[in-house]
């Protein structure tokens, strides 16, 4: 109970404990950005999804992270040092990470695109396996970061961290949100506003859409190198004031 301030990254039990013991807390992270009505949402909002994002964590203050600043308490995305220090290159392949798709489905999607090389990350392999122009890769943070840094672009779900890293590196991005994940639908709406190609699912015309995406320019690069300082300075100011404002 002897805390001055608790930082909470979307964790309910900590949130409830702070409220019960009247300990000041800051909800810090991507989900905190959805406390703002200005954060992008899909045209058809999910009542359950909205309730979860707004009520799962209650805090004295919110400090959100997103692709860009939609409100005064939302700060640009934080990306890891390895990406910040990287020198991007283009070695002529596309990185793919679609964790909700099985290997046969991934093969069916990308094998017909025979003139493009792919590095597809999947939990279904333990070591790299080459199949023609497709290299199936085991899910590994270091391998993934290196591949993203040196790839032409990435096809991934509608998460937050990976698209933010790709935006910082200036890579082409195609986002395909995981079905039933409302937060990912919200993220793709935000990505669309930044010029990112987003598909609800890869349908029968995926090959044509892929080539359109491949020949289109990449979205404008966003430099996230100062993001840590911006958000932490704001948190330090809250700590100095002992979070005396009323609860959100």
Secondary structure, 3 states (H helix, E strand, C coil): CCCCCEEECCCHHHHHHHHHHCCCEEEEECHHHHHCCCCCCCCCCCHHHHHHHHHCCCCCEEEEEECCCCCCCEEECCCCHHHHCCCCCCCCEEEEECCCCCHHHHHHHHCCCCCCEEEEEECCCCCCEEECCEEEEECCHHHHHHHHHHCCEEEECCCCHHHHHHHHHCCEEEECCCCCCHHHHHHHHHHHHCCCEECCCCCCCHHHHHHHHHHCCCCCCCCCCCHHHHHHHHHHHHHHCCCCCCCC
